[in-house]
Amino acid sequence: MIVRSVDAKRVEIFEGASRKTLAVGEKMMIVEFTFREGSVLPAHKHPNEQVGYVVKGRLKLRIGEAEHDLEAGDSYYIEPNVEHSATIIDDSKIIDVFCPPREDYR
């Protein structure tokens, strides 16, 4: 399956943040997130494993009780059901992979 970025539907998550669900398989999915400087991703958790890659920008990512300053080129792993949140320092683009796919992102 090939998914062209221009064909993927952009969904506004909240003001200053959007996502595009790209390829989805039986056991994983890849999602592109775009965040505007100053936006805050509220604390949340889900039963999916999550790995991410910061394509551009800078952010402060909280995973559980630990805070991490991330920038372009950095990556991360979030275990299932662990609360996490982020504060966006600069305009950012992040690619996340979820396993299994998040049903709410299909």
ZALUMTOR-906583 format. One record per atom (N, C-alpha, C): x, y, z; atom name; residue in three letters. Coordinates in Angstrom, 3 decimals, decimal comma, m for minus. Example, Ala and Ser with C-alpha at 12.3 -4.5 7.8 and 13.67 -1.06 7.14 Angstrom:
BEGIN
+----------+----------+----------+-------+---------+
!     east !    north !       up ! atomo ! residuo !
+----------+----------+----------+-------+---------+
!   13,190 !   m5,690 !    7,800 !     N !     ALA !
!   12,300 !   m4,500 !    7,800 !    CA !     ALA !
!   13,200 !   m3,300 !    7,800 !     C !     ALA !
!   12,850 !   m2,250 !    7,080 !     N !     SER !
!   13,670 !   m1,060 !    7,140 !    CA !     SER !
!   12,900 !    0,030 !    7,870 !     C !     SER !
+----------+----------+----------+-------+---------+
***
This chain:
BEGIN
+----------+----------+----------+-------+---------+
!     east !    north !       up ! atomo ! residuo !
+----------+----------+----------+-------+---------+
!    0,843 !   m1,173 !    0,000 !     N !     MET !
!    0,000 !    0,000 !    0,000 !    CA !     MET !
!    0,894 !    1,243 !    0,000 !     C !     MET !
!    0,537 !    2,195 !   m0,813 !     N !     ILE !
!    1,224 !    3,482 !   m0,879 !    CA !     ILE !
!    0,222 !    4,561 !   m0,470 !     C !     ILE !
!    0,630 !    5,450 !    0,419 !     N !     VAL !
!   m0,203 !    6,584 !    0,809 !    CA !     VAL !
!    0,581 !    7,848 !    0,494 !     C !     VAL !
!    0,086 !    8,640 !   m0,415 !     N !     ARG !
!    0,714 !    9,909 !   m0,774 !    CA !     ARG !
!    0,302 !   10,962 !    0,253 !     C !     ARG !
!    1,272 !   11,757 !    0,676 !     N !     SER !
!    0,999 !   12,784 !    1,680 !    CA !     SER !
!   m0,145 !   13,697 !    1,244 !     C !     SER !
!   m0,194 !   14,041 !   m0,032 !     N !     VAL !
!   m1,245 !   14,944 !   m0,523 !    CA !     VAL !
!   m2,635 !   14,316 !   m0,427 !     C !     VAL !
!   m2,684 !   12,977 !   m0,372 !     N !     ASP !
!   m3,970 !   12,289 !   m0,289 !    CA !     ASP !
!   m4,418 !   12,034 !    1,146 !     C !     ASP !
!   m3,507 !   12,154 !    2,108 !     N !     ALA !
!   m3,841 !   11,904 !    3,511 !    CA !     ALA !
!   m4,622 !   13,087 !    4,063 !     C !     ALA !
!   m5,689 !   12,805 !    4,767 !     N !     LYS !
!   m6,555 !   13,856 !    5,312 !    CA !     LYS !
!   m5,919 !   14,461 !    6,562 !     C !     LYS !
!   m5,799 !   15,791 !    6,574 !     N !     ARG !
!   m5,285 !   16,501 !    7,748 !    CA !     ARG !
!   m6,450 !   16,733 !    8,706 !     C !     ARG !
!   m6,256 !   16,356 !    9,975 !     N !     VAL !
!   m7,277 !   16,513 !   11,005 !    CA !     VAL !
!   m6,738 !   17,458 !   12,072 !     C !     VAL !
!   m7,486 !   18,521 !   12,368 !     N !     GLU !
!   m7,074 !   19,428 !   13,433 !    CA !     GLU !
!   m7,375 !   18,764 !   14,769 !     C !     GLU !
!   m6,341 !   18,650 !   15,610 !     N !     ILE !
!   m6,501 !   18,046 !   16,930 !    CA !     ILE !
!   m7,012 !   19,114 !   17,892 !     C !     ILE !
!   m6,367 !   20,262 !   17,868 !     N !     PHE !
!   m6,747 !   21,454 !   18,607 !    CA !     PHE !
!   m6,037 !   22,610 !   17,936 !     C !     PHE !
!   m6,342 !   23,837 !   18,312 !     N !     GLU !
!   m5,719 !   24,984 !   17,658 !    CA !     GLU !
!   m4,201 !   24,883 !   17,767 !     C !     GLU !
!   m3,534 !   24,915 !   16,609 !     N !     GLY !
!   m2,081 !   24,832 !   16,575 !    CA !     GLY !
!   m1,534 !   23,430 !   16,436 !     C !     GLY !
!   m2,412 !   22,439 !   16,287 !     N !     ALA !
!   m1,954 !   21,052 !   16,176 !    CA !     ALA !
!   m2,832 !   20,275 !   15,204 !     C !     ALA !
!   m2,187 !   19,490 !   14,329 !     N !     SER !
!   m2,939 !   18,648 !   13,398 !    CA !     SER !
!   m2,191 !   17,337 !   13,182 !     C !     SER !
!   m2,912 !   16,374 !   12,632 !     N !     ARG !
!   m2,315 !   15,072 !   12,331 !    CA !     ARG !
!   m2,774 !   14,592 !   10,967 !     C !     ARG !
!   m1,948 !   13,765 !   10,347 !     N !     LYS !
!   m2,301 !   13,059 !    9,116 !    CA !     LYS !
!   m1,964 !   11,597 !    9,337 !     C !     LYS !
!   m2,973 !   10,741 !    9,260 !     N !     THR !
!   m2,732 !    9,300 !    9,333 !    CA !     THR !
!   m2,250 !    8,858 !    7,971 !     C !     THR !
!   m1,096 !    8,234 !    7,953 !     N !     LEU !
!   m0,488 !    7,802 !    6,699 !    CA !     LEU !
!   m0,763 !    6,317 !    6,512 !     C !     LEU !
!    0,234 !    5,500 !    6,362 !     N !     ALA !
!    0,015 !    4,073 !    6,116 !    CA !     ALA !
!   m0,473 !    3,372 !    7,390 !     C !     ALA !
!   m1,413 !    2,438 !    7,194 !     N !     VAL !
!   m1,968 !    1,655 !    8,297 !    CA !     VAL !
!   m1,929 !    0,189 !    7,903 !     C !     VAL !
!   m1,334 !   m0,612 !    8,767 !     N !     GLY !
!   m1,303 !   m2,054 !    8,555 !    CA !     GLY !
!   m2,141 !   m2,749 !    9,603 !     C !     GLY !
!   m2,046 !   m4,054 !    9,630 !     N !     GLU !
!   m2,796 !   m4,835 !   10,607 !    CA !     GLU !
!   m2,281 !   m4,591 !   12,022 !     C !     GLU !
!   m0,957 !   m4,399 !   12,158 !     N !     LYS !
!   m0,359 !   m4,312 !   13,485 !    CA !     LYS !
!    0,313 !   m2,987 !   13,811 !     C !     LYS !
!    0,340 !   m2,043 !   12,878 !     N !     MET !
!    0,956 !   m0,747 !   13,157 !    CA !     MET !
!    0,415 !    0,325 !   12,224 !     C !     MET !
!    0,669 !    1,583 !   12,623 !     N !     MET !
!    0,281 !    2,723 !   11,789 !    CA !     MET !
!    1,317 !    3,815 !   11,973 !     C !     MET !
!    1,429 !    4,677 !   10,956 !     N !     ILE !
!    2,341 !    5,823 !   11,025 !    CA !     ILE !
!    1,522 !    7,091 !   10,854 !     C !     ILE !
!    1,826 !    8,086 !   11,705 !     N !     VAL !
!    1,053 !    9,324 !   11,749 !    CA !     VAL !
!    2,014 !   10,507 !   11,773 !     C !     VAL !
!    1,701 !   11,529 !   10,982 !     N !     GLU !
!    2,490 !   12,765 !   10,965 !    CA !     GLU !
!    1,749 !   13,826 !   11,771 !     C !     GLU !
!    2,438 !   14,404 !   12,752 !     N !     PHE !
!    1,877 !   15,479 !   13,573 !    CA !     PHE !
!    2,590 !   16,785 !   13,260 !     C !     PHE !
!    1,831 !   17,874 !   13,213 !     N !     THR !
!    2,382 !   19,207 !   13,037 !    CA !     THR !
!    1,890 !   20,053 !   14,208 !     C !     THR !
!    2,834 !   20,703 !   14,894 !     N !     PHE !
!    2,505 !   21,529 !   16,051 !    CA !     PHE !
!    3,072 !   22,927 !   15,871 !     C !     PHE !
!    2,292 !   23,918 !   16,251 !     N !     ARG !
!    2,740 !   25,306 !   16,220 !    CA !     ARG !
!    3,435 !   25,637 !   17,543 !     C !     ARG !
!    4,450 !   26,474 !   17,457 !     N !     GLU !
!    5,178 !   26,939 !   18,640 !    CA !     GLU !
!    4,211 !   27,394 !   19,729 !     C !     GLU !
!    4,465 !   26,958 !   20,952 !     N !     GLY !
!    3,644 !   27,353 !   22,092 !    CA !     GLY !
!    2,461 !   26,451 !   22,363 !     C !     GLY !
!    2,147 !   25,530 !   21,470 !     N !     SER !
!    1,016 !   24,646 !   21,728 !    CA !     SER !
!    1,402 !   23,597 !   22,776 !     C !     SER !
!    0,381 !   23,075 !   23,441 !     N !     VAL !
!    0,584 !   22,094 !   24,508 !    CA !     VAL !
!   m0,281 !   20,871 !   24,219 !     C !     VAL !
!    0,357 !   19,719 !   24,155 !     N !     LEU !
!   m0,359 !   18,457 !   24,012 !    CA !     LEU !
!   m0,715 !   17,992 !   25,418 !     C !     LEU !
!   m2,004 !   17,960 !   25,758 !     N !     PRO !
!   m2,398 !   17,612 !   27,124 !    CA !     PRO !
!   m1,979 !   16,184 !   27,505 !     C !     PRO !
!   m1,845 !   15,959 !   28,798 !     N !     ALA !
!   m1,506 !   14,632 !   29,311 !    CA !     ALA !
!   m2,570 !   13,629 !   28,871 !     C !     ALA !
!   m2,107 !   12,490 !   28,404 !     N !     HIS !
!   m3,005 !   11,421 !   27,975 !    CA !     HIS !
!   m2,239 !   10,102 !   27,987 !     C !     HIS !
!   m2,960 !    9,010 !   27,823 !     N !     LYS !
!   m2,330 !    7,694 !   27,685 !    CA !     LYS !
!   m3,245 !    6,822 !   26,846 !     C !     LYS !
!   m2,676 !    5,767 !   26,313 !     N !     HIS !
!   m3,420 !    4,850 !   25,451 !    CA !     HIS !
!   m2,755 !    3,477 !   25,524 !     C !     HIS !
!   m3,459 !    2,435 !   25,114 !     N !     PRO !
!   m2,915 !    1,078 !   25,222 !    CA !     PRO !
!   m1,915 !    0,714 !   24,123 !     C !     PRO !
!   m1,583 !    1,657 !   23,254 !     N !     ASN !
!   m0,692 !    1,392 !   22,127 !    CA !     ASN !
!    0,752 !    1,714 !   22,489 !     C !     ASN !
!    1,687 !    0,895 !   22,013 !     N !     GLU !
!    3,090 !    1,289 !   22,044 !    CA !     GLU !
!    3,242 !    2,457 !   21,083 !     C !     GLU !
!    4,187 !    3,344 !   21,366 !     N !     GLN !
!    4,394 !    4,513 !   20,506 !    CA !     GLN !
!    5,883 !    4,794 !   20,402 !     C !     GLN !
!    6,368 !    4,906 !   19,168 !     N !     VAL !
!    7,724 !    5,388 !   18,925 !    CA !     VAL !
!    7,599 !    6,618 !   18,046 !     C !     VAL !
!    8,486 !    7,589 !   18,260 !     N !     GLY !
!    8,389 !    8,820 !   17,508 !    CA !     GLY !
!    9,741 !    9,348 !   17,092 !     C !     GLY !
!    9,702 !   10,199 !   16,073 !     N !     TYR !
!   10,899 !   10,828 !   15,517 !    CA !     TYR !
!   10,586 !   12,298 !   15,275 !     C !     TYR !
!   11,424 !   13,178 !   15,813 !     N !     VAL !
!   11,247 !   14,619 !   15,624 !    CA !     VAL !
!   11,902 !   15,009 !   14,298 !     C !     VAL !
!   11,090 !   15,337 !   13,311 !     N !     VAL !
!   11,584 !   15,716 !   11,985 !    CA !     VAL !
!   12,140 !   17,132 !   12,023 !     C !     VAL !
!   11,396 !   18,035 !   12,668 !     N !     LYS !
!   11,864 !   19,422 !   12,805 !    CA !     LYS !
!   11,287 !   20,008 !   14,073 !     C !     LYS !
!   11,972 !   21,013 !   14,605 !     N !     GLY !
!   11,473 !   21,730 !   15,768 !    CA !     GLY !
!   12,106 !   21,270 !   17,073 !     C !     GLY !
!   11,534 !   21,786 !   18,161 !     N !     ARG !
!   11,969 !   21,442 !   19,520 !    CA !     ARG !
!   10,742 !   21,326 !   20,418 !     C !     ARG !
!   10,803 !   20,430 !   21,396 !     N !     LEU !
!    9,710 !   20,249 !   22,326 !    CA !     LEU !
!   10,223 !   19,711 !   23,649 !     C !     LEU !
!    9,409 !   19,864 !   24,677 !     N !     LYS !
!    9,656 !   19,247 !   25,974 !    CA !     LYS !
!    8,622 !   18,139 !   26,099 !     C !     LYS !
!    9,088 !   16,897 !   26,147 !     N !     LEU !
!    8,216 !   15,735 !   26,208 !    CA !     LEU !
!    8,282 !   15,143 !   27,605 !     C !     LEU !
!    7,122 !   14,989 !   28,233 !     N !     ARG !
!    7,051 !   14,318 !   29,524 !    CA !     ARG !
!    6,513 !   12,921 !   29,303 !     C !     ARG !
!    7,268 !   11,918 !   29,753 !     N !     ILE !
!    6,851 !   10,516 !   29,698 !    CA !     ILE !
!    6,864 !   10,016 !   31,136 !     C !     ILE !
!    5,688 !    9,717 !   31,668 !     N !     GLY !
!    5,613 !    9,376 !   33,083 !    CA !     GLY !
!    6,025 !   10,595 !   33,888 !     C !     GLY !
!    7,001 !   10,440 !   34,766 !     N !     GLU !
!    7,476 !   11,553 !   35,598 !    CA !     GLU !
!    8,701 !   12,239 !   34,996 !     C !     GLU !
!    9,266 !   11,684 !   33,930 !     N !     ALA !
!   10,513 !   12,207 !   33,350 !    CA !     ALA !
!   10,223 !   13,211 !   32,241 !     C !     ALA !
!   10,980 !   14,323 !   32,237 !     N !     GLU !
!   10,879 !   15,320 !   31,170 !    CA !     GLU !
!   12,127 !   15,261 !   30,304 !     C !     GLU !
!   11,917 !   15,425 !   28,995 !     N !     HIS !
!   13,002 !   15,325 !   28,030 !    CA !     HIS !
!   12,927 !   16,503 !   27,062 !     C !     HIS !
!   14,056 !   17,178 !   26,837 !     N !     ASP !
!   14,144 !   18,217 !   25,819 !    CA !     ASP !
!   14,567 !   17,542 !   24,520 !     C !     ASP !
!   13,713 !   17,617 !   23,503 !     N !     LEU !
!   13,973 !   16,952 !   22,226 !    CA !     LEU !
!   14,088 !   17,982 !   21,111 !     C !     LEU !
!   14,862 !   17,635 !   20,090 !     N !     GLU !
!   15,012 !   18,481 !   18,908 !    CA !     GLU !
!   15,087 !   17,591 !   17,682 !     C !     GLU !
!   15,117 !   18,224 !   16,515 !     N !     ALA !
!   15,142 !   17,488 !   15,245 !    CA !     ALA !
!   16,226 !   16,416 !   15,278 !     C !     ALA !
!   15,847 !   15,217 !   14,861 !     N !     GLY !
!   16,764 !   14,083 !   14,828 !    CA !     GLY !
!   16,627 !   13,163 !   16,020 !     C !     GLY !
!   15,969 !   13,619 !   17,097 !     N !     ASP !
!   15,781 !   12,787 !   18,288 !    CA !     ASP !
!   14,585 !   11,867 !   18,103 !     C !     ASP !
!   14,589 !   10,755 !   18,843 !     N !     SER !
!   13,469 !    9,818 !   18,806 !    CA !     SER !
!   13,150 !    9,365 !   20,224 !     C !     SER !
!   12,021 !    8,697 !   20,375 !     N !     TYR !
!   11,567 !    8,291 !   21,704 !    CA !     TYR !
!   10,673 !    7,064 !   21,612 !     C !     TYR !
!   10,482 !    6,432 !   22,772 !     N !     TYR !
!    9,591 !    5,284 !   22,918 !    CA !     TYR !
!    8,709 !    5,534 !   24,133 !     C !     TYR !
!    7,413 !    5,279 !   23,976 !     N !     ILE !
!    6,456 !    5,405 !   25,073 !    CA !     ILE !
!    5,745 !    4,064 !   25,235 !     C !     ILE !
!    5,888 !    3,490 !   26,422 !     N !     GLU !
!    5,237 !    2,206 !   26,700 !    CA !     GLU !
!    3,717 !    2,371 !   26,737 !     C !     GLU !
!    2,982 !    1,282 !   26,510 !     N !     PRO !
!    1,526 !    1,344 !   26,596 !    CA !     PRO !
!    1,074 !    1,825 !   27,975 !     C !     PRO !
!   m0,009 !    2,590 !   27,991 !     N !     ASN !
!   m0,670 !    3,046 !   29,212 !    CA !     ASN !
!    0,192 !    3,929 !   30,115 !     C !     ASN !
!    1,232 !    4,545 !   29,579 !     N !     VAL !
!    2,045 !    5,496 !   30,335 !    CA !     VAL !
!    1,608 !    6,901 !   29,943 !     C !     VAL !
!    1,279 !    7,712 !   30,941 !     N !     GLU !
!    0,830 !    9,076 !   30,662 !    CA !     GLU !
!    1,977 !    9,898 !   30,093 !     C !     GLU !
!    1,663 !   10,715 !   29,083 !     N !     HIS !
!    2,654 !   11,581 !   28,455 !    CA !     HIS !
!    1,985 !   12,860 !   27,959 !     C !     HIS !
!    2,813 !   13,898 !   27,804 !     N !     SER !
!    2,346 !   15,204 !   27,335 !    CA !     SER !
!    3,533 !   15,913 !   26,702 !     C !     SER !
!    3,272 !   17,036 !   26,039 !     N !     ALA !
!    4,365 !   17,772 !   25,394 !    CA !     ALA !
!    4,052 !   19,259 !   25,361 !     C !     ALA !
!    5,104 !   20,048 !   25,488 !     N !     THR !
!    5,043 !   21,483 !   25,277 !    CA !     THR !
!    5,928 !   21,783 !   24,076 !     C !     THR !
!    5,366 !   22,437 !   23,076 !     N !     ILE !
!    6,078 !   22,673 !   21,824 !    CA !     ILE !
!    6,848 !   23,992 !   21,931 !     C !     ILE !
!    8,171 !   23,917 !   21,781 !     N !     ILE !
!    9,040 !   25,085 !   21,916 !    CA !     ILE !
!    9,129 !   25,855 !   20,593 !     C !     ILE !
!    9,311 !   25,139 !   19,484 !     N !     ASP !
!    9,370 !   25,716 !   18,136 !    CA !     ASP !
!    8,381 !   24,965 !   17,251 !     C !     ASP !
!    7,957 !   25,582 !   16,152 !     N !     ASP !
!    7,125 !   24,857 !   15,188 !    CA !     ASP !
!    7,773 !   23,500 !   14,943 !     C !     ASP !
!    6,960 !   22,442 !   15,010 !     N !     SER !
!    7,517 !   21,088 !   14,963 !    CA !     SER !
!    6,726 !   20,169 !   14,060 !     C !     SER !
!    7,436 !   19,186 !   13,516 !     N !     LYS !
!    6,824 !   18,081 !   12,776 !    CA !     LYS !
!    7,374 !   16,802 !   13,391 !     C !     LYS !
!    6,468 !   15,893 !   13,745 !     N !     ILE !
!    6,832 !   14,655 !   14,430 !    CA !     ILE !
!    6,152 !   13,492 !   13,719 !     C !     ILE !
!    6,885 !   12,406 !   13,569 !     N !     ILE !
!    6,333 !   11,179 !   13,000 !    CA !     ILE !
!    6,225 !   10,161 !   14,120 !     C !     ILE !
!    5,030 !    9,606 !   14,326 !     N !     ASP !
!    4,811 !    8,583 !   15,347 !    CA !     ASP !
!    4,321 !    7,294 !   14,700 !     C !     ASP !
!    4,762 !    6,191 !   15,276 !     N !     VAL !
!    4,282 !    4,868 !   14,885 !    CA !     VAL !
!    3,582 !    4,273 !   16,098 !     C !     VAL !
!    2,372 !    3,765 !   15,892 !     N !     PHE !
!    1,588 !    3,157 !   16,953 !    CA !     PHE !
!    1,377 !    1,681 !   16,662 !     C !     PHE !
!    1,521 !    0,878 !   17,699 !     N !     CYS !
!    1,323 !   m0,569 !   17,571 !    CA !     CYS !
!    0,537 !   m1,044 !   18,795 !     C !     CYS !
!   m0,632 !   m1,623 !   18,595 !     N !     PRO !
!   m1,376 !   m1,743 !   17,345 !    CA !     PRO !
!   m1,883 !   m0,370 !   16,891 !     C !     PRO !
!   m2,455 !   m0,281 !   15,701 !     N !     PRO !
!   m2,979 !    0,992 !   15,217 !    CA !     PRO !
!   m4,015 !    1,571 !   16,205 !     C !     PRO !
!   m4,011 !    2,888 !   16,300 !     N !     ARG !
!   m5,030 !    3,558 !   17,120 !    CA !     ARG !
!   m6,326 !    3,638 !   16,310 !     C !     ARG !
!   m7,359 !    3,037 !   16,827 !     N !     GLU !
!   m8,644 !    3,027 !   16,124 !    CA !     GLU !
!   m9,178 !    4,441 !   15,943 !     C !     GLU !
!   m8,934 !    5,332 !   16,917 !     N !     ASP !
!   m9,444 !    6,704 !   16,813 !    CA !     ASP !
!   m8,708 !    7,540 !   15,778 !     C !     ASP !
!   m7,601 !    7,024 !   15,225 !     N !     TYR !
!   m6,851 !    7,750 !   14,196 !    CA !     TYR !
!   m7,084 !    7,198 !   12,798 !     C !     TYR !
!   m7,844 !    6,138 !   12,662 !     N !     ARG !
!   m8,071 !    5,562 !   11,323 !    CA !     ARG !
!   m8,853 !    6,514 !   10,455 !     C !     ARG !
+----------+----------+----------+-------+---------+
***
